[in-house]
Amino acid sequence: MEIKSQSANGYFKIDTRGVDIFLTVYSPMGEGKRIEVNDVLRELQNQGITNYDLRAITITISEKDSKSVRIGGKTFSVGGKRHSVAKISDDKMKATVSIIPFTGEIYSPTLDEIKNDLAAAGVVYGIDEVIIKEMLQNRLIDEPVVVAQGRPAVDGKNAIIEYFFNTEKKRTPFAMSEDGSVDFREIGLIQTIKAGGILAKKVGLNKCTHGMSVTGQSIPATDGKDIILPKGKNTLLSEDGTELIATVKGQIIWDGVKIDVDPVCKIKGDICFETGNIYFNGSLIIDGNVNEGFIVKADDDIEIKGTVEKAFVESLEGNITVHGGIVGVGQDKIHAQKKLMAKFIQNADVSAGGDVIVTEFILHSLVDCGGSVFVTKGKKGAIIGGKIRATKEICAKTIGNIAETVTIIQVGIDPAVREEINSITHDIQSAQDELKKAVMDVNTLRTMKEKFGSLSPEKEETYQLARSMQIAMTSEVKYLKQRSESLQKEIEYLKDGKISAIEYIYPRVKITIVKNEYEIKDIRKNICFYSRLGTITSSPYTG
């Protein structure tokens, strides 16, 4: 059987690329008919293309390989006809120009002609001459190009308030320690601020920007709305009105309408797991008790209407008043920078920079104060057991008891100075021990070095370290001794200080006035002890 090969006539394709005309000729298959020049010319005429290269057409048809060849370009003609068309978008925010080709004499529109067309169409704003020039340079045909754009209207932004504290009435998360345990007492109930601190700030307010269409019509926009900062008590606005500032330190109070700053924080009820530990930079008033294990700290005065039980309470700059009394058992610490006042103190560790004033009794407690201790107003007015130290005076109705409980009473030296002297004495002993060890190491290694001429690198390093330690400890011992001598000289000049028992002072009460000591051997009544000529003497208490 004879198989005939397929046949197909040749064909061609005319492409317009910008203003350029390209011809691609495809060869016939088998016995198919080849393309003639006249076939191409007729198609060019049908498309209205007259600006072509006949020689290029002839060569392209004669070649066997199919490839695209430029054979000419489109032409423009004025001839009373438009050669560019300007159009405006429906929203009047864009204008486009299209260059329309016609047959006839080759003619390229100018920038001014296109601008005139735009003006005739009503385009007066946002014309971009750079884009028009690029369009002409690139000879873009039948392709609408955006040559003008309006300016959109932009509404202003409304002001909002940025708060610098937690406005939600929610507790902060429990504090977690480094080992992952949670302290359920740390809940951050009170939010505080310093005087001059920023409470809230107004941000985001912007004016609007009016728009403009390409036809020159104004497009209105709306300014952002301002907002009023919620100014309350003890606050003021900044000069530009954008910030709300606290005028006093204290608690931030936000009721959803205004922000107040209260220098006094009032807590209803007890300090417990409901409130957590309390840290406040003003004055505190607590209506209830401070329960076991909790911490209360304030910069200024603290008033506790209940009792303090095995808790930590500290006023950094003010007084502490405990209406119900203080109970410790060695797990507490109460400190007031100024005065401390309580109904009673029992098994507690208490200190004050000023006076300690107790109504009923001080029982088995450690009390240090920079002023005087008075236990005189209550029915008992007793100091029994423990150690009471004051700079000026200790006065009670009774000191000690019939059971002869050991009670230590010291006056004439600021307890802080006594503590420093005791601490320095301990530090001197430690430094001397370190110095002694360093001297022994230096002497031993020096002897080895002299005997053998050198030391191993390790021993040489030890030798140098020991020498450095010897120098440092020598200097440390010298400084500590000088400080100790200075404090001792201060004590020598102290003569004030007295101890008074309005009713009775009992045996085994050990009293110290400055550096002089005396132990009570028998019951004494209505007596005042003081120092004179280096000894402790007494006289009847006269108030």
QUILIN-V402713 format. One line per field, one symbol per residue. phi: phi as a letter, one per 40 degrees, with the letter a starting at -180 (. if undefined). A space follows every 50 residues. Layout:
# QUILIN-V402713
phi: ???
This chain:
# QUILIN-V402713
phi: .cbcccbaccaaabbbbgbcbbbbbbccbgcccccbdcdccccccccgcb cbbcccccccccccccacbcbiacbbbcfgbcbabbbbcccgbabbbbcb cbchccabcbdccccccccccgcbbgcbccccccccccfcbfbcbcbabc bccbcccccbbbcbaccccbccdccbcccgcbccccbgcbbbaccgccca acbgcbccbccacccgccbcbbccccaccccbcfbaccdcgcbbbccbci ccbbbgbabbbbcbbbbcgccacccgcbbacbbbbbcbcbcdgcbbbacb cbbbcbbbbfbbbabcbbcbbbcchbbbggbbabbbcbcbbacabbfbbb aacbcbbbccabbfbbbbacbbbbbbccccfbbbggbbbacbabbacbbg accfccbbbbbgbddccdccccccdccccccccccccccccccccccccc cbgabcdccccccccccccccccccccccccccccccccccdccbchabb bcbbbbdgcbbbbfbcbabcbacbbfbbbabafgbcbaaccbg
